Amino acid sequence: MRNALRLSLIALALLALSSDRMTAQQAVPHPDSYFGFKIGADGELARYPKILEYFQLLAKQTNRVKYEELGKTTMGNSYPLLRISSPENLAKFDRLVEINRRLADPRGLSEAEAEKLAAEGKPFYFIYATIHSTEVSNGQAIINIVHRLATATDAQTREILDNSVVLMVPSQNPDGQVLVIDHWYKTKGTPFQRVFPDLYHKYVGHDDNRDWFMFTQKETRMNIEAVQNKYKPIITHDMHQQGGAGARIFVPPFTEPFDPNMHPLLRMQQGTVGQAMAHALLSEGKEGVAWEDQYDMWSPARQYMVYHGQPRILTEIANSNLADPVKSANGRPLGWQDSRAHFPVPYTKDAWTLGQQVDYGVTVAIAGMTEVAKYGRNWLMNFYRVNRDMANGMVGPYAFVVSADQRDAFGTYEMLDILQFGAVEIHRATAAFSANGKQYPAGSFVIKTAQPYGGFANTMLSKQDYPDLRLFPGGPPEPPYDVTGHTLWMLTGVNVDTVAKPFDAPLELVKKVAPMTATVAAKPKSAYLIGPESYGTFKMIAQLQKANVPVYRASKAFDKFAPGTWVIPSTAASQPIVERYGKELGIAVSGVDTPPSVEGERLKPNTKVGLYKAAGNMPAGWQMWMLEQWGVNHEVMKAQDFAGDLNAKYDVIILPSGSTKARLLNGLNAKTNDPSEWAWAFGIGDVGWANLKKFVENGGTLLAIGSAVETARDLLDLPIERALPQAPPRGAGQGAAAPAANTADAASELRDAFTSPAKLMQALRDKVADPQSLFYCPGSLLNNEFDPNNPIAWGMPAAWPVFFDDDQAYRLRPGFGVDAKVVSRYPRDKVLASGWLLGEEYLKDQANIISFKIGKGNVVTYGSQIDFRAQPRATWKLIFNGIYHGPATPVAAAQMGRAGNAATNNEQRQ
């Protein structure tokens, strides 16, 4: 009887163990049959909507997958999250999240208590694909990954499911995935190019993976708010693709430099997982695996997770022509062929297919998940230790103090809001206090670094000192993977003090950052007065223009107000706008009974901006986002606009960085791009070039940013010349030398051009004539001096950093007939504020921003990218000032602030 009972119990146990497998396999179609082709087949790409349908089917027909839509993307596509694990783990998912959250904030948690939680918990492995939408293979690989996890019964898959939880965002940029794959099929069998020619994110294109500290885009914010900050994963795997000339795949560890605010344990974990991936690839005969190559760990713009207790696992698979294979033209193997310590097995084949890329992606994903699942308790304990050490003040000074007395209250709010969105704790002083010998008023903010995410606070609020890395001793600079300076208070125009030693202050935790409290005058008899210091004020100005409220600016200082002060008539139309935005922006608004007696200017009603946006130009995409966010009246220009009278349509035209003369004239190739869809991005031709010149001469305003300054100089023969030295020629017989700022580009091109690292180094030695004399500045914050009396610099302090990314400085040429004024220049002493700069002496006392009077029109050239990725908010006002000043009409003191008709008939656009 006992034996029969024992056998029955065993049978029931086996039945229970097998039920999950039976459920998982029940009526689940294989991807190949569901999509109608083998995933990774040449020429075929699964479309995003159908991928989501398939995942929803898996969630319905198996008990290992949960599907949740987190929200809608910029263009209205679905942004879902998959939770994949065993049914038992999914049933206790909330408890596992609770454990993660406790380990993420371990203050008051002992090692022994953490051990108990780690024994009970399961590590969360977060993985996402296709943030860069032309990197198509990973968006296909996840189909096979999810299918395996949902249906397979092998021991490795069971280990992943039983011992971990996989969180997956199928696409970090769904909009781009739809655009790219739809275009691929739309152009099939046509003479048109198959690769989508424009930005594959509406605003930011490739820069969507540079948004991990400013948090500007919807997709970034959903990832962080609804996954990272909510579920507290212990690792993030970011699936990418790279160029096809080198290794077949990159896996961690990374190369130098590492942000010093990253915990050393995370570096070790990156290496551990990366080497597990490399081992799996090589064990399967997958060649061409490299590590410690080109990808560094410096910029927080790419790595939110490392400041939140997690290693970033980056995999970069060599691409092809989207879904089409690539084949060597000479029959030789593709990629580097010199074996070395970090590239042990070169790729030996002469072709590379999408199917191979998919297989590589599946292998590294499963290998990473397996490594974490196998040692889950250790991973959870290290998650605890990293956050514990940060909470104990591992990095940074004692605190950063933000005085309540700031020039720009809105900039202060934005800075604090960014930090708080990044899970940084902020305290506010309830009374005045003293720190480091300085007095601070009540309402000042204190950010202590001894907190779980103190590393994020420290990297964002410290000045960056990028190491001087060279390609070889005494040689040219080794290009960083991204920019080198990102100090947040410099970007937002806030004064922040570093306090090294502890101090006492009456503090309260800020639960939710809000705009500063400001006094807003209630219905003054005559006019509102608003200082020019805040870049946020332009939100109010844009709304006043839409409401046809006349807006004035004072040209000179008066009373306590600086040049550029806004004077807004107090009317029934203006009052609700001023009161609303004054409170929302935290900007002080004064009221007067009589208008100030000061000369000034009246803004042109409903000033209209034309934004030139070449196909695929990311600075233009960021500029479009900025104008939309601020509500500025603008329109993205079409090539056809340049055939007519530009003055009749626009008051201001903006040429973002990257708007070269060749790009303007030629645009997209009309033979390889469908005119019915892409005619707007074709070239403007000689007629359009001439009309752009007439636009300025006839009274229009032209703003040229970054490399577009060269375009404006050529168009209008501006009396300026480059101030920075020239780089050595890139090769004999190649004509004039390029600017030295192109050194990084030269190195990158050479890296792709040579299949051997040894040949690469020799080529660099041969091509660099005098590497010690180079000027080089790859994305840093540089000090500038401003003329606050110049209308373009109204509201700027006398000195503040600007962003500079391989840009140019200028000097004025002697000449007559052109009225030119220097708006900002580089100082004569210390130029570098944060980041990396070689050849500082070349910049000293050279001009950055210059304003010109050309015919009846105005031109402003911004030598550096003061709007770079919409990050340097403090210098946005330089562009907004340029927009509104050029078309404005001078007014005498007697006319200042009048509420009458804001424009005469001859000021209106026809």
SULBEL-V806160 format. One record per residue. N is the residue number from 0. PSI is psi in whole degrees, -180 to 180 (999 if undefined). D_LAST is the distance of its C-alpha to the last C-alpha in Angstrom with 2 decimals. Layout:
BEGIN
N|PSI|D_LAST / N|PSI|D_LAST
END
This chain:
BEGIN
0|-44|101.36 / 1|-40|99.68 / 2|-39|98.88 / 3|-41|97.32 / 4|-41|95.23 / 5|-43|94.19 / 6|-37|93.16 / 7|-42|91.15 / 8|-40|89.27 / 9|-42|88.56 / 10|-41|87.29 / 11|-40|84.99 / 12|-44|83.68 / 13|-37|83.01 / 14|-41|81.28 / 15|-41|79.02 / 16|-32|78.23 / 17|-11|77.36 / 18|-38|75.29 / 19|-44|72.18 / 20|-41|72.60 / 21|-43|73.19 / 22|-42|70.13 / 23|-33|67.97 / 24|-10|69.05 / 25|113|68.96 / 26|31|66.76 / 27|116|64.22 / 28|145|62.80 / 29|147|62.73 / 30|-39|59.24 / 31|-38|60.03 / 32|-34|60.78 / 33|-41|57.97 / 34|-13|55.22 / 35|7|56.92 / 36|159|57.37 / 37|128|59.07 / 38|123|56.81 / 39|1|56.03 / 40|143|56.60 / 41|132|54.91 / 42|-4|51.49 / 43|139|51.43 / 44|127|49.56 / 45|135|50.03 / 46|148|46.77 / 47|-48|46.00 / 48|-38|46.06 / 49|-32|49.43 / 50|-45|50.77 / 51|-39|50.08 / 52|-41|51.75 / 53|-43|54.75 / 54|-37|55.01 / 55|-35|54.86 / 56|-43|57.65 / 57|-40|59.71 / 58|-33|59.22 / 59|-37|60.45 / 60|-5|63.38 / 61|164|64.69 / 62|21|65.62 / 63|-11|64.45 / 64|132|60.67 / 65|134|58.43 / 66|131|54.76 / 67|129|52.18 / 68|123|48.40 / 69|-21|47.07 / 70|-171|43.47 / 71|148|40.34 / 72|-177|38.48 / 73|-40|34.84 / 74|14|34.17 / 75|12|36.69 / 76|162|39.83 / 77|139|43.24 / 78|94|44.67 / 79|168|48.44 / 80|133|51.55 / 81|135|54.95 / 82|121|58.13 / 83|125|61.05 / 84|-174|64.66 / 85|157|68.01 / 86|-35|68.24 / 87|-43|70.32 / 88|-40|67.70 / 89|-31|64.88 / 90|-29|67.04 / 91|30|67.28 / 92|-44|63.76 / 93|-40|62.99 / 94|-39|66.16 / 95|-38|65.27 / 96|-41|61.85 / 97|-41|63.67 / 98|-46|65.90 / 99|-45|62.99 / 100|-35|61.30 / 101|-40|64.56 / 102|-29|65.09 / 103|-30|61.49 / 104|84|62.22 / 105|13|65.91 / 106|126|66.38 / 107|3|69.81 / 108|122|70.72 / 109|165|73.86 / 110|-42|74.49 / 111|-41|77.04 / 112|-38|74.69 / 113|-39|72.01 / 114|-42|74.62 / 115|-43|75.31 / 116|-40|71.64 / 117|-36|71.25 / 118|-32|74.27 / 119|-31|72.76 / 120|178|69.16 / 121|134|67.44 / 122|141|64.94 / 123|121|61.38 / 124|109|59.98 / 125|128|56.17 / 126|137|54.63 / 127|158|51.12 / 128|163|49.65 / 129|39|46.57 / 130|-32|44.29 / 131|111|43.16 / 132|-20|42.46 / 133|-6|43.32 / 134|73|46.73 / 135|-22|47.79 / 136|-36|51.58 / 137|-33|52.01 / 138|-23|50.00 / 139|-39|52.57 / 140|-35|55.57 / 141|-25|55.13 / 142|-47|55.91 / 143|-33|59.34 / 144|-49|59.79 / 145|-41|59.18 / 146|-44|61.33 / 147|-48|64.18 / 148|-31|64.03 / 149|-23|63.87 / 150|-26|66.72 / 151|154|68.91 / 152|10|72.40 / 153|165|73.41 / 154|-39|74.66 / 155|-44|71.67 / 156|-41|69.19 / 157|-38|71.52 / 158|-43|71.68 / 159|-47|67.89 / 160|-42|67.71 / 161|-31|70.71 / 162|7|70.02 / 163|172|66.25 / 164|127|63.05 / 165|125|60.19 / 166|127|56.66 / 167|127|54.17 / 168|111|50.39 / 169|-33|50.06 / 170|125|46.65 / 171|-11|44.92 / 172|73|41.67 / 173|-38|41.81 / 174|-48|38.15 / 175|-37|38.70 / 176|-41|41.99 / 177|-47|40.39 / 178|-48|37.57 / 179|-46|40.04 / 180|-38|42.75 / 181|-42|40.49 / 182|-37|38.96 / 183|-46|42.52 / 184|-33|43.56 / 185|-33|40.33 / 186|2|40.77 / 187|130|44.52 / 188|12|45.63 / 189|168|42.29 / 190|3|41.44 / 191|153|38.96 / 192|143|39.79 / 193|-25|41.57 / 194|130|40.46 / 195|123|37.27 / 196|-6|34.78 / 197|-176|32.56 / 198|133|33.44 / 199|13|36.20 / 200|138|35.17 / 201|-41|31.62 / 202|-40|31.02 / 203|-8|33.95 / 204|-133|35.82 / 205|-24|39.13 / 206|1|38.52 / 207|-19|39.46 / 208|22|42.90 / 209|25|41.79 / 210|20|40.83 / 211|13|44.33 / 212|-19|44.01 / 213|-23|40.42 / 214|50|40.52 / 215|-31|36.78 / 216|150|36.93 / 217|-41|38.31 / 218|-40|40.94 / 219|-47|42.27 / 220|-37|42.60 / 221|-42|44.38 / 222|-47|46.79 / 223|-48|47.73 / 224|-41|47.70 / 225|-7|49.27 / 226|-66|51.65 / 227|-56|52.31 / 228|-22|52.52 / 229|-48|53.96 / 230|-14|56.69 / 231|60|57.48 / 232|159|58.30 / 233|-1|60.63 / 234|146|59.01 / 235|128|55.65 / 236|116|55.47 / 237|111|52.09 / 238|123|52.20 / 239|177|50.23 / 240|156|50.32 / 241|179|50.28 / 242|160|50.08 / 243|5|52.75 / 244|-14|54.33 / 245|-128|56.59 / 246|159|58.62 / 247|-28|58.46 / 248|143|58.03 / 249|137|57.76 / 250|158|59.54 / 251|163|60.23 / 252|165|61.53 / 253|173|58.57 / 254|168|58.59 / 255|155|58.23 / 256|160|56.67 / 257|141|56.95 / 258|125|55.27 / 259|-12|58.20 / 260|3|57.07 / 261|129|58.14 / 262|137|61.69 / 263|-32|64.20 / 264|-34|65.46 / 265|-36|62.13 / 266|-43|62.47 / 267|-41|65.89 / 268|-38|64.69 / 269|-46|61.95 / 270|-40|64.64 / 271|-50|66.97 / 272|-43|64.55 / 273|-41|63.16 / 274|-30|66.66 / 275|-38|67.60 / 276|-46|64.68 / 277|-42|65.78 / 278|-45|69.35 / 279|-43|68.33 / 280|-51|66.25 / 281|-34|69.00 / 282|-30|71.66 / 283|5|69.85 / 284|19|69.66 / 285|113|65.94 / 286|173|65.52 / 287|34|63.00 / 288|129|62.87 / 289|154|61.70 / 290|170|61.39 / 291|50|60.67 / 292|116|58.01 / 293|-30|54.56 / 294|119|53.57 / 295|-176|54.04 / 296|48|53.94 / 297|-50|51.97 / 298|128|48.51 / 299|-12|48.15 / 300|-18|44.79 / 301|-2|46.99 / 302|60|50.06 / 303|-40|49.80 / 304|-30|53.20 / 305|-16|55.30 / 306|7|54.63 / 307|38|55.73 / 308|9|59.21 / 309|146|58.52 / 310|145|58.71 / 311|121|55.73 / 312|109|56.97 / 313|126|54.61 / 314|136|55.48 / 315|108|53.59 / 316|136|54.56 / 317|137|53.81 / 318|177|51.16 / 319|-151|51.00 / 320|76|48.25 / 321|-113|47.50 / 322|-5|50.12 / 323|144|51.33 / 324|162|54.26 / 325|149|54.32 / 326|139|57.23 / 327|135|58.44 / 328|-26|57.94 / 329|7|61.35 / 330|-1|63.34 / 331|159|63.77 / 332|150|63.32 / 333|147|59.88 / 334|-177|59.13 / 335|143|61.22 / 336|3|64.85 / 337|115|66.54 / 338|141|68.33 / 339|179|68.26 / 340|-38|69.08 / 341|14|65.71 / 342|71|65.27 / 343|-30|68.74 / 344|100|68.26 / 345|157|65.75 / 346|130|64.28 / 347|4|66.48 / 348|161|64.54 / 349|8|62.09 / 350|158|59.80 / 351|123|57.85 / 352|164|56.72 / 353|-38|54.75 / 354|-40|58.06 / 355|-41|59.52 / 356|-42|56.56 / 357|-45|57.01 / 358|-43|60.73 / 359|-42|60.20 / 360|-41|57.81 / 361|-44|60.35 / 362|-48|63.15 / 363|-35|61.51 / 364|-49|60.32 / 365|-37|63.79 / 366|-42|65.46 / 367|-46|63.38 / 368|-41|64.03 / 369|-44|67.72 / 370|-42|68.09 / 371|-42|66.63 / 372|-38|68.61 / 373|-34|71.84 / 374|42|71.65 / 375|-43|69.71 / 376|-43|71.79 / 377|-40|71.36 / 378|-42|67.59 / 379|-38|67.44 / 380|-38|69.70 / 381|-34|67.60 / 382|-45|64.50 / 383|-46|66.42 / 384|-41|67.56 / 385|-49|64.13 / 386|-34|62.67 / 387|-46|65.85 / 388|-40|65.69 / 389|-41|62.06 / 390|-23|62.95 / 391|8|65.74 / 392|42|63.39 / 393|-34|63.77 / 394|156|60.66 / 395|178|58.73 / 396|-174|59.49 / 397|-45|60.69 / 398|164|57.24 / 399|136|53.70 / 400|129|52.72 / 401|105|49.21 / 402|148|49.31 / 403|-19|47.63 / 404|102|46.14 / 405|154|43.06 / 406|-36|39.83 / 407|101|37.84 / 408|-34|39.27 / 409|-40|36.86 / 410|-38|37.80 / 411|-45|41.41 / 412|-46|40.94 / 413|-41|39.33 / 414|-48|42.16 / 415|-37|44.84 / 416|-39|43.28 / 417|-46|43.28 / 418|-44|46.92 / 419|-37|47.94 / 420|-31|46.29 / 421|16|48.45 / 422|22|51.49 / 423|135|52.13 / 424|137|53.92 / 425|136|52.45 / 426|153|54.37 / 427|139|53.29 / 428|131|55.49 / 429|-9|56.64 / 430|167|57.78 / 431|152|57.47 / 432|173|59.36 / 433|140|60.17 / 434|130|59.92 / 435|35|60.78 / 436|9|61.22 / 437|140|57.75 / 438|139|57.03 / 439|139|54.50 / 440|164|53.37 / 441|146|53.78 / 442|-6|51.01 / 443|157|51.04 / 444|146|51.18 / 445|125|53.94 / 446|105|53.83 / 447|145|57.36 / 448|-16|57.95 / 449|78|61.20 / 450|161|59.69 / 451|-35|59.51 / 452|35|56.05 / 453|-27|56.56 / 454|-38|55.88 / 455|-44|52.28 / 456|-42|51.93 / 457|-40|53.53 / 458|-31|51.52 / 459|-26|48.25 / 460|-8|49.22 / 461|161|51.29 / 462|135|50.26 / 463|137|50.76 / 464|86|53.24 / 465|136|52.94 / 466|148|56.12 / 467|88|56.17 / 468|137|56.92 / 469|151|57.55 / 470|-29|58.00 / 471|160|61.40 / 472|125|63.16 / 473|4|61.46 / 474|-168|58.76 / 475|164|55.01 / 476|143|53.50 / 477|117|53.89 / 478|132|50.38 / 479|159|50.02 / 480|-31|48.88 / 481|-157|45.88 / 482|169|44.70 / 483|-13|47.25 / 484|134|45.72 / 485|26|44.46 / 486|116|45.52 / 487|-39|43.64 / 488|-28|43.64 / 489|-37|42.08 / 490|-33|39.32 / 491|0|38.60 / 492|37|39.08 / 493|140|42.36 / 494|122|45.53 / 495|133|48.51 / 496|138|52.13 / 497|126|54.82 / 498|114|58.18 / 499|-37|61.09 / 500|152|63.91 / 501|151|64.35 / 502|161|63.66 / 503|136|64.16 / 504|143|61.31 / 505|108|60.98 / 506|150|58.62 / 507|145|57.37 / 508|133|55.86 / 509|111|52.16 / 510|-40|52.00 / 511|117|48.23 / 512|135|45.87 / 513|159|43.40 / 514|150|40.67 / 515|149|42.23 / 516|125|42.95 / 517|153|40.76 / 518|125|40.58 / 519|118|37.46 / 520|139|37.23 / 521|109|37.29 / 522|63|34.89 / 523|160|35.06 / 524|-36|34.52 / 525|-61|31.70 / 526|158|30.25 / 527|144|30.98 / 528|128|31.77 / 529|128|31.74 / 530|159|32.98 / 531|7|30.98 / 532|-29|33.87 / 533|133|33.07 / 534|-19|30.78 / 535|-27|30.99 / 536|-28|29.03 / 537|-19|25.76 / 538|-42|26.42 / 539|-42|26.28 / 540|-41|23.12 / 541|-39|21.28 / 542|-36|22.55 / 543|-39|21.68 / 544|-41|18.03 / 545|-31|18.19 / 546|6|19.82 / 547|35|17.16 / 548|128|20.00 / 549|136|19.34 / 550|133|21.09 / 551|160|22.72 / 552|141|25.00 / 553|132|27.90 / 554|-17|28.13 / 555|163|31.89 / 556|148|34.80 / 557|146|36.11 / 558|-123|39.14 / 559|8|39.62 / 560|142|36.00 / 561|164|34.72 / 562|141|31.66 / 563|1|28.61 / 564|137|29.91 / 565|134|27.44 / 566|113|27.22 / 567|118|25.97 / 568|139|26.29 / 569|106|28.91 / 570|172|27.50 / 571|-29|28.30 / 572|-37|25.26 / 573|-32|26.10 / 574|-51|29.86 / 575|-32|30.44 / 576|-48|28.14 / 577|-44|29.75 / 578|-42|33.20 / 579|-52|32.87 / 580|-29|31.56 / 581|-43|33.82 / 582|-43|36.76 / 583|-34|35.64 / 584|-13|34.92 / 585|32|37.89 / 586|131|35.88 / 587|134|37.19 / 588|119|34.99 / 589|162|36.12 / 590|146|35.39 / 591|151|35.52 / 592|-24|36.07 / 593|144|34.18 / 594|148|31.25 / 595|143|32.51 / 596|83|32.53 / 597|143|30.92 / 598|156|28.04 / 599|-152|25.29 / 600|155|21.64 / 601|125|19.11 / 602|143|17.26 / 603|132|13.52 / 604|133|13.12 / 605|49|13.30 / 606|128|13.23 / 607|127|12.55 / 608|134|15.33 / 609|123|15.95 / 610|116|19.74 / 611|121|21.37 / 612|99|24.45 / 613|151|26.90 / 614|130|29.39 / 615|8|32.25 / 616|109|30.80 / 617|-42|32.31 / 618|-35|30.62 / 619|-37|27.24 / 620|-43|28.82 / 621|-41|30.03 / 622|-40|26.65 / 623|-45|25.15 / 624|-45|27.99 / 625|-46|27.45 / 626|-39|23.76 / 627|-44|24.71 / 628|-34|27.71 / 629|-3|25.80 / 630|20|23.03 / 631|138|20.25 / 632|108|16.84 / 633|170|16.94 / 634|137|17.06 / 635|125|19.64 / 636|153|18.17 / 637|155|19.46 / 638|-33|20.74 / 639|-23|18.58 / 640|-33|15.37 / 641|-9|16.71 / 642|-15|16.90 / 643|-159|13.23 / 644|104|10.44 / 645|-31|11.07 / 646|-28|8.80 / 647|-18|5.70 / 648|-31|8.06 / 649|147|10.39 / 650|-32|11.43 / 651|139|15.02 / 652|132|17.08 / 653|128|20.73 / 654|101|23.50 / 655|166|26.53 / 656|141|30.04 / 657|-6|31.08 / 658|76|27.83 / 659|164|29.76 / 660|-43|28.68 / 661|-39|30.93 / 662|-40|29.46 / 663|-50|25.90 / 664|-42|26.98 / 665|-38|29.47 / 666|-155|28.69 / 667|150|30.99 / 668|120|33.25 / 669|-19|31.98 / 670|-25|35.63 / 671|7|36.91 / 672|133|34.08 / 673|116|33.10 / 674|-30|29.68 / 675|-20|29.19 / 676|-31|29.30 / 677|11|28.48 / 678|-31|25.96 / 679|-25|23.39 / 680|11|25.88 / 681|174|26.63 / 682|155|26.05 / 683|-15|22.87 / 684|-178|25.06 / 685|-34|24.89 / 686|-46|21.54 / 687|-38|19.97 / 688|-44|21.97 / 689|-38|20.70 / 690|-32|17.03 / 691|-38|17.81 / 692|-44|19.31 / 693|-36|16.39 / 694|-45|14.17 / 695|-49|16.64 / 696|-29|17.25 / 697|8|13.66 / 698|0|13.54 / 699|164|13.65 / 700|130|16.70 / 701|125|19.29 / 702|121|22.22 / 703|127|25.22 / 704|138|28.23 / 705|-129|31.81 / 706|-17|32.36 / 707|-13|28.64 / 708|-38|29.27 / 709|-36|31.04 / 710|-46|28.00 / 711|-38|25.84 / 712|-43|28.77 / 713|-40|29.06 / 714|-43|25.37 / 715|8|25.06 / 716|51|28.76 / 717|142|28.91 / 718|60|32.12 / 719|156|33.81 / 720|153|36.78 / 721|140|38.41 / 722|-17|41.10 / 723|151|43.04 / 724|164|45.94 / 725|146|46.05 / 726|159|48.09 / 727|151|50.93 / 728|150|50.07 / 729|-8|50.33 / 730|154|52.76 / 731|140|54.18 / 732|14|52.12 / 733|14|48.83 / 734|-153|47.09 / 735|149|45.33 / 736|150|46.07 / 737|160|43.66 / 738|145|42.79 / 739|-24|45.71 / 740|-12|43.63 / 741|8|44.03 / 742|-44|47.76 / 743|-41|47.48 / 744|-40|45.56 / 745|-43|48.28 / 746|-41|50.96 / 747|-42|49.33 / 748|-40|48.99 / 749|-37|52.58 / 750|-42|53.72 / 751|-27|52.37 / 752|-24|53.56 / 753|138|57.21 / 754|2|59.50 / 755|128|61.91 / 756|-35|61.41 / 757|-42|63.99 / 758|-35|62.08 / 759|-48|58.89 / 760|-42|60.57 / 761|-39|62.02 / 762|-40|58.69 / 763|-41|57.12 / 764|-40|60.01 / 765|-34|59.58 / 766|-18|55.82 / 767|107|55.60 / 768|-45|56.89 / 769|76|56.75 / 770|-21|55.80 / 771|-19|56.68 / 772|11|53.80 / 773|148|51.03 / 774|134|47.99 / 775|129|47.19 / 776|93|45.17 / 777|76|44.63 / 778|75|42.52 / 779|168|43.62 / 780|122|42.52 / 781|140|42.61 / 782|141|42.63 / 783|150|39.78 / 784|137|39.55 / 785|154|36.30 / 786|95|34.96 / 787|-10|33.93 / 788|-13|32.50 / 789|131|29.82 / 790|-28|26.63 / 791|-27|26.77 / 792|10|30.31 / 793|133|29.96 / 794|-11|32.36 / 795|148|34.42 / 796|173|38.12 / 797|-27|39.59 / 798|137|40.78 / 799|150|40.12 / 800|149|40.51 / 801|160|37.76 / 802|140|38.11 / 803|119|38.99 / 804|92|39.67 / 805|43|40.69 / 806|-156|37.79 / 807|150|37.69 / 808|164|37.87 / 809|159|36.71 / 810|147|37.77 / 811|138|35.82 / 812|145|36.84 / 813|142|37.61 / 814|177|35.09 / 815|158|32.91 / 816|-13|29.26 / 817|124|27.93 / 818|110|27.92 / 819|137|29.38 / 820|135|30.80 / 821|122|33.01 / 822|-40|32.00 / 823|154|35.01 / 824|164|38.16 / 825|143|41.33 / 826|170|44.29 / 827|-10|47.31 / 828|-108|49.76 / 829|121|49.39 / 830|-45|46.34 / 831|127|47.26 / 832|-40|46.69 / 833|127|47.41 / 834|-129|48.09 / 835|130|49.26 / 836|124|48.55 / 837|138|50.51 / 838|39|50.08 / 839|-33|48.73 / 840|-25|49.49 / 841|-24|46.75 / 842|-24|44.08 / 843|128|45.46 / 844|20|43.26 / 845|156|40.55 / 846|147|36.85 / 847|-64|35.00 / 848|132|31.52 / 849|138|29.93 / 850|145|26.66 / 851|150|25.31 / 852|114|23.00 / 853|113|21.82 / 854|-127|20.01 / 855|-5|17.12 / 856|-177|17.13 / 857|146|19.66 / 858|137|22.07 / 859|126|24.65 / 860|128|27.57 / 861|100|29.83 / 862|-37|33.04 / 863|160|34.62 / 864|81|33.36 / 865|-5|32.82 / 866|17|31.42 / 867|116|34.31 / 868|25|34.74 / 869|22|33.09 / 870|-46|36.41 / 871|76|35.86 / 872|-34|34.08 / 873|-27|34.96 / 874|4|32.66 / 875|-34|29.64 / 876|-23|28.46 / 877|-34|28.08 / 878|-45|25.30 / 879|-41|23.74 / 880|-42|23.98 / 881|-37|22.21 / 882|-48|19.33 / 883|-25|18.83 / 884|-46|20.07 / 885|-51|17.91 / 886|-3|14.51 / 887|160|16.58 / 888|129|17.05 / 889|144|20.71 / 890|147|22.41 / 891|165|25.82 / 892|-36|28.69 / 893|-20|28.52 / 894|-4|25.03 / 895|130|25.87 / 896|17|25.68 / 897|144|24.45 / 898|4|23.49 / 899|-169|21.12 / 900|128|17.36 / 901|-6|16.23 / 902|144|13.16 / 903|166|12.36 / 904|-38|9.38 / 905|-5|8.71 / 906|-15|8.99 / 907|145|6.22 / 908|139|3.78 / 909|999|0.00
END
